[in-house]
Each structure stands twice: as C-alpha cells, then as structure tokens.
Amino acid sequence: MAKLITSLALHFLIFLAIASTSIKAQCDYEMIVNTGITRGPSDYKLGVIIEAIGGEGTINTTNLIKNWGAMGRGYTYFLPNSSDKFRTKLPCMPNNFCWIAIKGKKGELNPHWYINNITVSTKGPGVINRMKTFRFLEEIVTVYPDASHGECP
C-alpha cells in the first residue's frame, strides 16, 4: 500500500512539473506610436504584427485600437504630432522584438501618414524586460497592405 501511495505521489509531482513548464508566463506589453505632421487612420481595424528574434512568440492582433487602446473611450488616435499608447497582456516572448508591421484592409492606411517611430516594451515575472524602438521616420505612401520596419536575423 505504501508503495502505491509513493508511486501515485511521484506521478502527481511529475505531472505538476510538466504542467507548470508548459504554462507560459504572462507579460505586460506596451506600444507607443509617435506620429508626425499628418493625421493617421482612425476608427479602423488596424492590425499589428510583432515578430521576435527566432520567430517564436509572434504577436498578431487584428484590431489594435479596440484590443490594445489605452487612451480611454472617445480618444482620437493618430492625430498629428501625437503619442498614442496601446497595452495588453499576452504570453511572454522568449526573445527581443526584431520586426513590426501595421496592416489594414485596402484604403485603411492613409497615404502621407507620417510615422516617426513605434516603441514596443514588455515587462513580466522572471523574464528580461525588453524594449525596442522601430524608427520609421517616413510617410506611408501606399494604402495597401502594410507599413513595416525592422530586420530579423
């Protein structure tokens, strides 16, 4: 009987160890978009893709303002010369960010919208806090499909 209890206890501990390693820690993500002299899109379902070095843990959101918007209800995003904040909580990425894209359906990215830079940061328990600034310093000259920056090894 003691052998059976010991065996069950050992199996239970192994199960807990496996289960705890498969649960990813949650991190707080913040993205700040700094725009230039022109107005950007508003009230559109803009998506953002953020890729990490090595391709693990890519973030892909389809409605940035609704799902990440941190400026409060009724706020108008992407006004000229503004800094707009976006926040969410997701599983922690294992590596730093290396590429970002803002995408929309045809016509949702305004031509001549000037993006200075986008800074993405993350904080989480037991992980290295990360921050990366993608310096666009350019206007978006097309309406489809996206504006992207960065380079992944």
Phi and psi in radians as a Rosetta constraint file:
Dihedral C 1 N 2 CA 2 C 2 CIRCULARHARMONIC -1.097 0.35
Dihedral N 2 CA 2 C 2 N 3 CIRCULARHARMONIC -0.644 0.35
Dihedral C 2 N 3 CA 3 C 3 CIRCULARHARMONIC -1.121 0.35
Dihedral N 3 CA 3 C 3 N 4 CIRCULARHARMONIC -0.696 0.35
Dihedral C 3 N 4 CA 4 C 4 CIRCULARHARMONIC -1.127 0.35
Dihedral N 4 CA 4 C 4 N 5 CIRCULARHARMONIC -0.784 0.35
Dihedral C 4 N 5 CA 5 C 5 CIRCULARHARMONIC -1.121 0.35
Dihedral N 5 CA 5 C 5 N 6 CIRCULARHARMONIC -0.745 0.35
Dihedral C 5 N 6 CA 6 C 6 CIRCULARHARMONIC -1.103 0.35
Dihedral N 6 CA 6 C 6 N 7 CIRCULARHARMONIC -0.750 0.35
Dihedral C 6 N 7 CA 7 C 7 CIRCULARHARMONIC -1.107 0.35
Dihedral N 7 CA 7 C 7 N 8 CIRCULARHARMONIC -0.777 0.35
Dihedral C 7 N 8 CA 8 C 8 CIRCULARHARMONIC -1.108 0.35
Dihedral N 8 CA 8 C 8 N 9 CIRCULARHARMONIC -0.733 0.35
Dihedral C 8 N 9 CA 9 C 9 CIRCULARHARMONIC -1.099 0.35
Dihedral N 9 CA 9 C 9 N 10 CIRCULARHARMONIC -0.729 0.35
Dihedral C 9 N 10 CA 10 C 10 CIRCULARHARMONIC -1.118 0.35
Dihedral N 10 CA 10 C 10 N 11 CIRCULARHARMONIC -0.785 0.35
Dihedral C 10 N 11 CA 11 C 11 CIRCULARHARMONIC -1.089 0.35
Dihedral N 11 CA 11 C 11 N 12 CIRCULARHARMONIC -0.683 0.35
Dihedral C 11 N 12 CA 12 C 12 CIRCULARHARMONIC -1.115 0.35
Dihedral N 12 CA 12 C 12 N 13 CIRCULARHARMONIC -0.754 0.35
Dihedral C 12 N 13 CA 13 C 13 CIRCULARHARMONIC -1.134 0.35
Dihedral N 13 CA 13 C 13 N 14 CIRCULARHARMONIC -0.694 0.35
Dihedral C 13 N 14 CA 14 C 14 CIRCULARHARMONIC -1.117 0.35
Dihedral N 14 CA 14 C 14 N 15 CIRCULARHARMONIC -0.740 0.35
Dihedral C 14 N 15 CA 15 C 15 CIRCULARHARMONIC -1.034 0.35
Dihedral N 15 CA 15 C 15 N 16 CIRCULARHARMONIC -0.789 0.35
Dihedral C 15 N 16 CA 16 C 16 CIRCULARHARMONIC -1.087 0.35
Dihedral N 16 CA 16 C 16 N 17 CIRCULARHARMONIC -0.724 0.35
Dihedral C 16 N 17 CA 17 C 17 CIRCULARHARMONIC -1.099 0.35
Dihedral N 17 CA 17 C 17 N 18 CIRCULARHARMONIC -0.758 0.35
Dihedral C 17 N 18 CA 18 C 18 CIRCULARHARMONIC -1.167 0.35
Dihedral N 18 CA 18 C 18 N 19 CIRCULARHARMONIC -0.757 0.35
Dihedral C 18 N 19 CA 19 C 19 CIRCULARHARMONIC -1.125 0.35
Dihedral N 19 CA 19 C 19 N 20 CIRCULARHARMONIC -0.701 0.35
Dihedral C 19 N 20 CA 20 C 20 CIRCULARHARMONIC -1.250 0.35
Dihedral N 20 CA 20 C 20 N 21 CIRCULARHARMONIC -0.504 0.35
Dihedral C 20 N 21 CA 21 C 21 CIRCULARHARMONIC -1.357 0.35
Dihedral N 21 CA 21 C 21 N 22 CIRCULARHARMONIC -0.407 0.35
Dihedral C 21 N 22 CA 22 C 22 CIRCULARHARMONIC -1.472 0.35
Dihedral N 22 CA 22 C 22 N 23 CIRCULARHARMONIC -0.241 0.35
Dihedral C 22 N 23 CA 23 C 23 CIRCULARHARMONIC -1.516 0.35
Dihedral N 23 CA 23 C 23 N 24 CIRCULARHARMONIC 2.067 0.35
Dihedral C 23 N 24 CA 24 C 24 CIRCULARHARMONIC -1.430 0.35
Dihedral N 24 CA 24 C 24 N 25 CIRCULARHARMONIC 2.464 0.35
Dihedral C 24 N 25 CA 25 C 25 CIRCULARHARMONIC -1.140 0.35
Dihedral N 25 CA 25 C 25 N 26 CIRCULARHARMONIC 2.544 0.35
Dihedral C 25 N 26 CA 26 C 26 CIRCULARHARMONIC -1.604 0.35
Dihedral N 26 CA 26 C 26 N 27 CIRCULARHARMONIC 2.401 0.35
Dihedral C 26 N 27 CA 27 C 27 CIRCULARHARMONIC -2.083 0.35
Dihedral N 27 CA 27 C 27 N 28 CIRCULARHARMONIC 2.671 0.35
Dihedral C 27 N 28 CA 28 C 28 CIRCULARHARMONIC -1.602 0.35
Dihedral N 28 CA 28 C 28 N 29 CIRCULARHARMONIC 2.159 0.35
Dihedral C 28 N 29 CA 29 C 29 CIRCULARHARMONIC -1.876 0.35
Dihedral N 29 CA 29 C 29 N 30 CIRCULARHARMONIC 2.450 0.35
Dihedral C 29 N 30 CA 30 C 30 CIRCULARHARMONIC -2.335 0.35
Dihedral N 30 CA 30 C 30 N 31 CIRCULARHARMONIC 2.389 0.35
Dihedral C 30 N 31 CA 31 C 31 CIRCULARHARMONIC -2.226 0.35
Dihedral N 31 CA 31 C 31 N 32 CIRCULARHARMONIC 2.290 0.35
Dihedral C 31 N 32 CA 32 C 32 CIRCULARHARMONIC -2.070 0.35
Dihedral N 32 CA 32 C 32 N 33 CIRCULARHARMONIC 2.146 0.35
Dihedral C 32 N 33 CA 33 C 33 CIRCULARHARMONIC -1.850 0.35
Dihedral N 33 CA 33 C 33 N 34 CIRCULARHARMONIC 2.067 0.35
Dihedral C 33 N 34 CA 34 C 34 CIRCULARHARMONIC -1.804 0.35
Dihedral N 34 CA 34 C 34 N 35 CIRCULARHARMONIC 2.032 0.35
Dihedral C 34 N 35 CA 35 C 35 CIRCULARHARMONIC -1.723 0.35
Dihedral N 35 CA 35 C 35 N 36 CIRCULARHARMONIC 2.848 0.35
Dihedral C 35 N 36 CA 36 C 36 CIRCULARHARMONIC -1.679 0.35
Dihedral N 36 CA 36 C 36 N 37 CIRCULARHARMONIC -2.478 0.35
Dihedral C 36 N 37 CA 37 C 37 CIRCULARHARMONIC -1.410 0.35
Dihedral N 37 CA 37 C 37 N 38 CIRCULARHARMONIC -0.096 0.35
Dihedral C 37 N 38 CA 38 C 38 CIRCULARHARMONIC -2.002 0.35
Dihedral N 38 CA 38 C 38 N 39 CIRCULARHARMONIC 2.727 0.35
Dihedral C 38 N 39 CA 39 C 39 CIRCULARHARMONIC -1.393 0.35
Dihedral N 39 CA 39 C 39 N 40 CIRCULARHARMONIC 2.440 0.35
Dihedral C 39 N 40 CA 40 C 40 CIRCULARHARMONIC -1.691 0.35
Dihedral N 40 CA 40 C 40 N 41 CIRCULARHARMONIC -3.007 0.35
Dihedral C 40 N 41 CA 41 C 41 CIRCULARHARMONIC -1.193 0.35
Dihedral N 41 CA 41 C 41 N 42 CIRCULARHARMONIC 2.672 0.35
Dihedral C 41 N 42 CA 42 C 42 CIRCULARHARMONIC -2.444 0.35
Dihedral N 42 CA 42 C 42 N 43 CIRCULARHARMONIC 2.603 0.35
Dihedral C 42 N 43 CA 43 C 43 CIRCULARHARMONIC 1.012 0.35
Dihedral N 43 CA 43 C 43 N 44 CIRCULARHARMONIC 0.507 0.35
Dihedral C 43 N 44 CA 44 C 44 CIRCULARHARMONIC -1.935 0.35
Dihedral N 44 CA 44 C 44 N 45 CIRCULARHARMONIC 2.764 0.35
Dihedral C 44 N 45 CA 45 C 45 CIRCULARHARMONIC -1.526 0.35
Dihedral N 45 CA 45 C 45 N 46 CIRCULARHARMONIC 1.174 0.35
Dihedral C 45 N 46 CA 46 C 46 CIRCULARHARMONIC -1.225 0.35
Dihedral N 46 CA 46 C 46 N 47 CIRCULARHARMONIC 2.455 0.35
Dihedral C 46 N 47 CA 47 C 47 CIRCULARHARMONIC -1.876 0.35
Dihedral N 47 CA 47 C 47 N 48 CIRCULARHARMONIC 2.747 0.35
Dihedral C 47 N 48 CA 48 C 48 CIRCULARHARMONIC -2.316 0.35
Dihedral N 48 CA 48 C 48 N 49 CIRCULARHARMONIC 2.386 0.35
Dihedral C 48 N 49 CA 49 C 49 CIRCULARHARMONIC -2.088 0.35
Dihedral N 49 CA 49 C 49 N 50 CIRCULARHARMONIC 2.231 0.35
Dihedral C 49 N 50 CA 50 C 50 CIRCULARHARMONIC -2.145 0.35
Dihedral N 50 CA 50 C 50 N 51 CIRCULARHARMONIC 2.165 0.35
Dihedral C 50 N 51 CA 51 C 51 CIRCULARHARMONIC -1.935 0.35
Dihedral N 51 CA 51 C 51 N 52 CIRCULARHARMONIC 2.482 0.35
Dihedral C 51 N 52 CA 52 C 52 CIRCULARHARMONIC -1.732 0.35
Dihedral N 52 CA 52 C 52 N 53 CIRCULARHARMONIC 2.769 0.35
Dihedral C 52 N 53 CA 53 C 53 CIRCULARHARMONIC -0.998 0.35
Dihedral N 53 CA 53 C 53 N 54 CIRCULARHARMONIC 2.301 0.35
Dihedral C 53 N 54 CA 54 C 54 CIRCULARHARMONIC 1.550 0.35
Dihedral N 54 CA 54 C 54 N 55 CIRCULARHARMONIC -0.147 0.35
Dihedral C 54 N 55 CA 55 C 55 CIRCULARHARMONIC 1.357 0.35
Dihedral N 55 CA 55 C 55 N 56 CIRCULARHARMONIC -0.003 0.35
Dihedral C 55 N 56 CA 56 C 56 CIRCULARHARMONIC -1.464 0.35
Dihedral N 56 CA 56 C 56 N 57 CIRCULARHARMONIC 2.353 0.35
Dihedral C 56 N 57 CA 57 C 57 CIRCULARHARMONIC 1.418 0.35
Dihedral N 57 CA 57 C 57 N 58 CIRCULARHARMONIC 0.467 0.35
Dihedral C 57 N 58 CA 58 C 58 CIRCULARHARMONIC -1.001 0.35
Dihedral N 58 CA 58 C 58 N 59 CIRCULARHARMONIC 2.395 0.35
Dihedral C 58 N 59 CA 59 C 59 CIRCULARHARMONIC -1.758 0.35
Dihedral N 59 CA 59 C 59 N 60 CIRCULARHARMONIC 2.351 0.35
Dihedral C 59 N 60 CA 60 C 60 CIRCULARHARMONIC -2.479 0.35
Dihedral N 60 CA 60 C 60 N 61 CIRCULARHARMONIC 1.879 0.35
Dihedral C 60 N 61 CA 61 C 61 CIRCULARHARMONIC -1.978 0.35
Dihedral N 61 CA 61 C 61 N 62 CIRCULARHARMONIC 2.489 0.35
Dihedral C 61 N 62 CA 62 C 62 CIRCULARHARMONIC -1.748 0.35
Dihedral N 62 CA 62 C 62 N 63 CIRCULARHARMONIC -0.168 0.35
Dihedral C 62 N 63 CA 63 C 63 CIRCULARHARMONIC -2.517 0.35
Dihedral N 63 CA 63 C 63 N 64 CIRCULARHARMONIC 1.435 0.35
Dihedral C 63 N 64 CA 64 C 64 CIRCULARHARMONIC -0.970 0.35
Dihedral N 64 CA 64 C 64 N 65 CIRCULARHARMONIC -0.859 0.35
Dihedral C 64 N 65 CA 65 C 65 CIRCULARHARMONIC -1.166 0.35
Dihedral N 65 CA 65 C 65 N 66 CIRCULARHARMONIC -0.790 0.35
Dihedral C 65 N 66 CA 66 C 66 CIRCULARHARMONIC -1.190 0.35
Dihedral N 66 CA 66 C 66 N 67 CIRCULARHARMONIC -0.790 0.35
Dihedral C 66 N 67 CA 67 C 67 CIRCULARHARMONIC -1.504 0.35
Dihedral N 67 CA 67 C 67 N 68 CIRCULARHARMONIC -0.461 0.35
Dihedral C 67 N 68 CA 68 C 68 CIRCULARHARMONIC -2.095 0.35
Dihedral N 68 CA 68 C 68 N 69 CIRCULARHARMONIC -0.262 0.35
Dihedral C 68 N 69 CA 69 C 69 CIRCULARHARMONIC -0.910 0.35
Dihedral N 69 CA 69 C 69 N 70 CIRCULARHARMONIC 2.218 0.35
Dihedral C 69 N 70 CA 70 C 70 CIRCULARHARMONIC -2.094 0.35
Dihedral N 70 CA 70 C 70 N 71 CIRCULARHARMONIC 0.259 0.35
Dihedral C 70 N 71 CA 71 C 71 CIRCULARHARMONIC -1.748 0.35
Dihedral N 71 CA 71 C 71 N 72 CIRCULARHARMONIC 0.020 0.35
Dihedral C 71 N 72 CA 72 C 72 CIRCULARHARMONIC 1.666 0.35
Dihedral N 72 CA 72 C 72 N 73 CIRCULARHARMONIC 2.787 0.35
Dihedral C 72 N 73 CA 73 C 73 CIRCULARHARMONIC -1.115 0.35
Dihedral N 73 CA 73 C 73 N 74 CIRCULARHARMONIC 2.481 0.35
Dihedral C 73 N 74 CA 74 C 74 CIRCULARHARMONIC 1.428 0.35
Dihedral N 74 CA 74 C 74 N 75 CIRCULARHARMONIC -0.077 0.35
Dihedral C 74 N 75 CA 75 C 75 CIRCULARHARMONIC -1.263 0.35
Dihedral N 75 CA 75 C 75 N 76 CIRCULARHARMONIC 2.444 0.35
Dihedral C 75 N 76 CA 76 C 76 CIRCULARHARMONIC -1.704 0.35
Dihedral N 76 CA 76 C 76 N 77 CIRCULARHARMONIC 2.008 0.35
Dihedral C 76 N 77 CA 77 C 77 CIRCULARHARMONIC -1.443 0.35
Dihedral N 77 CA 77 C 77 N 78 CIRCULARHARMONIC 2.726 0.35
Dihedral C 77 N 78 CA 78 C 78 CIRCULARHARMONIC 1.107 0.35
Dihedral N 78 CA 78 C 78 N 79 CIRCULARHARMONIC 0.673 0.35
Dihedral C 78 N 79 CA 79 C 79 CIRCULARHARMONIC -1.284 0.35
Dihedral N 79 CA 79 C 79 N 80 CIRCULARHARMONIC 2.826 0.35
Dihedral C 79 N 80 CA 80 C 80 CIRCULARHARMONIC -1.019 0.35
Dihedral N 80 CA 80 C 80 N 81 CIRCULARHARMONIC 2.464 0.35
Dihedral C 80 N 81 CA 81 C 81 CIRCULARHARMONIC 0.901 0.35
Dihedral N 81 CA 81 C 81 N 82 CIRCULARHARMONIC 0.843 0.35
Dihedral C 81 N 82 CA 82 C 82 CIRCULARHARMONIC -2.145 0.35
Dihedral N 82 CA 82 C 82 N 83 CIRCULARHARMONIC 2.853 0.35
Dihedral C 82 N 83 CA 83 C 83 CIRCULARHARMONIC -2.108 0.35
Dihedral N 83 CA 83 C 83 N 84 CIRCULARHARMONIC 2.048 0.35
Dihedral C 83 N 84 CA 84 C 84 CIRCULARHARMONIC -1.944 0.35
Dihedral N 84 CA 84 C 84 N 85 CIRCULARHARMONIC 2.322 0.35
Dihedral C 84 N 85 CA 85 C 85 CIRCULARHARMONIC -1.818 0.35
Dihedral N 85 CA 85 C 85 N 86 CIRCULARHARMONIC 2.490 0.35
Dihedral C 85 N 86 CA 86 C 86 CIRCULARHARMONIC -2.358 0.35
Dihedral N 86 CA 86 C 86 N 87 CIRCULARHARMONIC 2.389 0.35
Dihedral C 86 N 87 CA 87 C 87 CIRCULARHARMONIC -2.417 0.35
Dihedral N 87 CA 87 C 87 N 88 CIRCULARHARMONIC 2.617 0.35
Dihedral C 87 N 88 CA 88 C 88 CIRCULARHARMONIC -2.795 0.35
Dihedral N 88 CA 88 C 88 N 89 CIRCULARHARMONIC 2.979 0.35
Dihedral C 88 N 89 CA 89 C 89 CIRCULARHARMONIC -2.154 0.35
Dihedral N 89 CA 89 C 89 N 90 CIRCULARHARMONIC 2.168 0.35
Dihedral C 89 N 90 CA 90 C 90 CIRCULARHARMONIC -2.517 0.35
Dihedral N 90 CA 90 C 90 N 91 CIRCULARHARMONIC 2.939 0.35
Dihedral C 90 N 91 CA 91 C 91 CIRCULARHARMONIC -1.003 0.35
Dihedral N 91 CA 91 C 91 N 92 CIRCULARHARMONIC 2.503 0.35
Dihedral C 91 N 92 CA 92 C 92 CIRCULARHARMONIC -1.179 0.35
Dihedral N 92 CA 92 C 92 N 93 CIRCULARHARMONIC 2.425 0.35
Dihedral C 92 N 93 CA 93 C 93 CIRCULARHARMONIC -1.387 0.35
Dihedral N 93 CA 93 C 93 N 94 CIRCULARHARMONIC 2.472 0.35
Dihedral C 93 N 94 CA 94 C 94 CIRCULARHARMONIC -1.289 0.35
Dihedral N 94 CA 94 C 94 N 95 CIRCULARHARMONIC -0.374 0.35
Dihedral C 94 N 95 CA 95 C 95 CIRCULARHARMONIC -2.337 0.35
Dihedral N 95 CA 95 C 95 N 96 CIRCULARHARMONIC 3.003 0.35
Dihedral C 95 N 96 CA 96 C 96 CIRCULARHARMONIC -1.241 0.35
Dihedral N 96 CA 96 C 96 N 97 CIRCULARHARMONIC 2.859 0.35
Dihedral C 96 N 97 CA 97 C 97 CIRCULARHARMONIC -1.315 0.35
Dihedral N 97 CA 97 C 97 N 98 CIRCULARHARMONIC 2.533 0.35
Dihedral C 97 N 98 CA 98 C 98 CIRCULARHARMONIC -2.325 0.35
Dihedral N 98 CA 98 C 98 N 99 CIRCULARHARMONIC -0.206 0.35
Dihedral C 98 N 99 CA 99 C 99 CIRCULARHARMONIC -2.723 0.35
Dihedral N 99 CA 99 C 99 N 100 CIRCULARHARMONIC 2.520 0.35
Dihedral C 99 N 100 CA 100 C 100 CIRCULARHARMONIC -2.445 0.35
Dihedral N 100 CA 100 C 100 N 101 CIRCULARHARMONIC 2.558 0.35
Dihedral C 100 N 101 CA 101 C 101 CIRCULARHARMONIC -2.449 0.35
Dihedral N 101 CA 101 C 101 N 102 CIRCULARHARMONIC 2.457 0.35
Dihedral C 101 N 102 CA 102 C 102 CIRCULARHARMONIC -1.917 0.35
Dihedral N 102 CA 102 C 102 N 103 CIRCULARHARMONIC 2.230 0.35
Dihedral C 102 N 103 CA 103 C 103 CIRCULARHARMONIC -2.292 0.35
Dihedral N 103 CA 103 C 103 N 104 CIRCULARHARMONIC 2.728 0.35
Dihedral C 103 N 104 CA 104 C 104 CIRCULARHARMONIC -2.661 0.35
Dihedral N 104 CA 104 C 104 N 105 CIRCULARHARMONIC 2.989 0.35
Dihedral C 104 N 105 CA 105 C 105 CIRCULARHARMONIC -1.265 0.35
Dihedral N 105 CA 105 C 105 N 106 CIRCULARHARMONIC 2.924 0.35
Dihedral C 105 N 106 CA 106 C 106 CIRCULARHARMONIC -0.929 0.35
Dihedral N 106 CA 106 C 106 N 107 CIRCULARHARMONIC 2.237 0.35
Dihedral C 106 N 107 CA 107 C 107 CIRCULARHARMONIC 1.572 0.35
Dihedral N 107 CA 107 C 107 N 108 CIRCULARHARMONIC -0.095 0.35
Dihedral C 107 N 108 CA 108 C 108 CIRCULARHARMONIC -1.512 0.35
Dihedral N 108 CA 108 C 108 N 109 CIRCULARHARMONIC -0.374 0.35
Dihedral C 108 N 109 CA 109 C 109 CIRCULARHARMONIC -1.670 0.35
Dihedral N 109 CA 109 C 109 N 110 CIRCULARHARMONIC 2.005 0.35
Dihedral C 109 N 110 CA 110 C 110 CIRCULARHARMONIC -1.199 0.35
Dihedral N 110 CA 110 C 110 N 111 CIRCULARHARMONIC 2.254 0.35
Dihedral C 110 N 111 CA 111 C 111 CIRCULARHARMONIC -1.080 0.35
Dihedral N 111 CA 111 C 111 N 112 CIRCULARHARMONIC 2.531 0.35
Dihedral C 111 N 112 CA 112 C 112 CIRCULARHARMONIC 1.353 0.35
Dihedral N 112 CA 112 C 112 N 113 CIRCULARHARMONIC 0.173 0.35
Dihedral C 112 N 113 CA 113 C 113 CIRCULARHARMONIC -1.309 0.35
Dihedral N 113 CA 113 C 113 N 114 CIRCULARHARMONIC 2.156 0.35
Dihedral C 113 N 114 CA 114 C 114 CIRCULARHARMONIC -1.746 0.35
Dihedral N 114 CA 114 C 114 N 115 CIRCULARHARMONIC 2.110 0.35
Dihedral C 114 N 115 CA 115 C 115 CIRCULARHARMONIC -1.871 0.35
Dihedral N 115 CA 115 C 115 N 116 CIRCULARHARMONIC 2.108 0.35
Dihedral C 115 N 116 CA 116 C 116 CIRCULARHARMONIC -1.279 0.35
Dihedral N 116 CA 116 C 116 N 117 CIRCULARHARMONIC -1.018 0.35
Dihedral C 116 N 117 CA 117 C 117 CIRCULARHARMONIC -2.843 0.35
Dihedral N 117 CA 117 C 117 N 118 CIRCULARHARMONIC 2.864 0.35
Dihedral C 117 N 118 CA 118 C 118 CIRCULARHARMONIC -2.280 0.35
Dihedral N 118 CA 118 C 118 N 119 CIRCULARHARMONIC 2.183 0.35
Dihedral C 118 N 119 CA 119 C 119 CIRCULARHARMONIC -1.910 0.35
Dihedral N 119 CA 119 C 119 N 120 CIRCULARHARMONIC 2.255 0.35
Dihedral C 119 N 120 CA 120 C 120 CIRCULARHARMONIC -2.055 0.35
Dihedral N 120 CA 120 C 120 N 121 CIRCULARHARMONIC 2.293 0.35
Dihedral C 120 N 121 CA 121 C 121 CIRCULARHARMONIC -2.378 0.35
Dihedral N 121 CA 121 C 121 N 122 CIRCULARHARMONIC 2.756 0.35
Dihedral C 121 N 122 CA 122 C 122 CIRCULARHARMONIC -2.474 0.35
Dihedral N 122 CA 122 C 122 N 123 CIRCULARHARMONIC 2.556 0.35
Dihedral C 122 N 123 CA 123 C 123 CIRCULARHARMONIC -2.385 0.35
Dihedral N 123 CA 123 C 123 N 124 CIRCULARHARMONIC 2.430 0.35
Dihedral C 123 N 124 CA 124 C 124 CIRCULARHARMONIC -2.858 0.35
Dihedral N 124 CA 124 C 124 N 125 CIRCULARHARMONIC 2.890 0.35
Dihedral C 124 N 125 CA 125 C 125 CIRCULARHARMONIC -1.285 0.35
Dihedral N 125 CA 125 C 125 N 126 CIRCULARHARMONIC 2.279 0.35
Dihedral C 125 N 126 CA 126 C 126 CIRCULARHARMONIC 1.201 0.35
Dihedral N 126 CA 126 C 126 N 127 CIRCULARHARMONIC 0.243 0.35
Dihedral C 126 N 127 CA 127 C 127 CIRCULARHARMONIC -2.165 0.35
Dihedral N 127 CA 127 C 127 N 128 CIRCULARHARMONIC 2.834 0.35
Dihedral C 127 N 128 CA 128 C 128 CIRCULARHARMONIC -1.352 0.35
Dihedral N 128 CA 128 C 128 N 129 CIRCULARHARMONIC 2.201 0.35
Dihedral C 128 N 129 CA 129 C 129 CIRCULARHARMONIC -1.190 0.35
Dihedral N 129 CA 129 C 129 N 130 CIRCULARHARMONIC 2.397 0.35
Dihedral C 129 N 130 CA 130 C 130 CIRCULARHARMONIC -2.174 0.35
Dihedral N 130 CA 130 C 130 N 131 CIRCULARHARMONIC 2.651 0.35
Dihedral C 130 N 131 CA 131 C 131 CIRCULARHARMONIC -2.650 0.35
Dihedral N 131 CA 131 C 131 N 132 CIRCULARHARMONIC 2.427 0.35
Dihedral C 131 N 132 CA 132 C 132 CIRCULARHARMONIC -2.529 0.35
Dihedral N 132 CA 132 C 132 N 133 CIRCULARHARMONIC 2.316 0.35
Dihedral C 132 N 133 CA 133 C 133 CIRCULARHARMONIC -1.877 0.35
Dihedral N 133 CA 133 C 133 N 134 CIRCULARHARMONIC 2.173 0.35
Dihedral C 133 N 134 CA 134 C 134 CIRCULARHARMONIC -1.737 0.35
Dihedral N 134 CA 134 C 134 N 135 CIRCULARHARMONIC 1.989 0.35
Dihedral C 134 N 135 CA 135 C 135 CIRCULARHARMONIC -1.618 0.35
Dihedral N 135 CA 135 C 135 N 136 CIRCULARHARMONIC 1.755 0.35
Dihedral C 135 N 136 CA 136 C 136 CIRCULARHARMONIC -1.321 0.35
Dihedral N 136 CA 136 C 136 N 137 CIRCULARHARMONIC -0.950 0.35
Dihedral C 136 N 137 CA 137 C 137 CIRCULARHARMONIC 0.797 0.35
Dihedral N 137 CA 137 C 137 N 138 CIRCULARHARMONIC 0.766 0.35
Dihedral C 137 N 138 CA 138 C 138 CIRCULARHARMONIC -2.707 0.35
Dihedral N 138 CA 138 C 138 N 139 CIRCULARHARMONIC 2.795 0.35
Dihedral C 138 N 139 CA 139 C 139 CIRCULARHARMONIC -1.648 0.35
Dihedral N 139 CA 139 C 139 N 140 CIRCULARHARMONIC 2.616 0.35
Dihedral C 139 N 140 CA 140 C 140 CIRCULARHARMONIC -1.402 0.35
Dihedral N 140 CA 140 C 140 N 141 CIRCULARHARMONIC 2.095 0.35
Dihedral C 140 N 141 CA 141 C 141 CIRCULARHARMONIC -1.784 0.35
Dihedral N 141 CA 141 C 141 N 142 CIRCULARHARMONIC -0.123 0.35
Dihedral C 141 N 142 CA 142 C 142 CIRCULARHARMONIC -2.102 0.35
Dihedral N 142 CA 142 C 142 N 143 CIRCULARHARMONIC 2.824 0.35
Dihedral C 142 N 143 CA 143 C 143 CIRCULARHARMONIC -1.774 0.35
Dihedral N 143 CA 143 C 143 N 144 CIRCULARHARMONIC -0.093 0.35
Dihedral C 143 N 144 CA 144 C 144 CIRCULARHARMONIC -2.697 0.35
Dihedral N 144 CA 144 C 144 N 145 CIRCULARHARMONIC 2.394 0.35
Dihedral C 144 N 145 CA 145 C 145 CIRCULARHARMONIC -1.777 0.35
Dihedral N 145 CA 145 C 145 N 146 CIRCULARHARMONIC -0.514 0.35
Dihedral C 145 N 146 CA 146 C 146 CIRCULARHARMONIC -2.715 0.35
Dihedral N 146 CA 146 C 146 N 147 CIRCULARHARMONIC 2.994 0.35
Dihedral C 146 N 147 CA 147 C 147 CIRCULARHARMONIC -2.080 0.35
Dihedral N 147 CA 147 C 147 N 148 CIRCULARHARMONIC 2.221 0.35
Dihedral C 147 N 148 CA 148 C 148 CIRCULARHARMONIC -2.379 0.35
Dihedral N 148 CA 148 C 148 N 149 CIRCULARHARMONIC 2.821 0.35
Dihedral C 148 N 149 CA 149 C 149 CIRCULARHARMONIC -2.732 0.35
Dihedral N 149 CA 149 C 149 N 150 CIRCULARHARMONIC 2.632 0.35
Dihedral C 149 N 150 CA 150 C 150 CIRCULARHARMONIC 2.035 0.35
Dihedral N 150 CA 150 C 150 N 151 CIRCULARHARMONIC 3.019 0.35
Dihedral C 150 N 151 CA 151 C 151 CIRCULARHARMONIC -2.619 0.35
Dihedral N 151 CA 151 C 151 N 152 CIRCULARHARMONIC 2.149 0.35
Dihedral C 151 N 152 CA 152 C 152 CIRCULARHARMONIC -1.733 0.35
Dihedral N 152 CA 152 C 152 N 153 CIRCULARHARMONIC 2.381 0.35
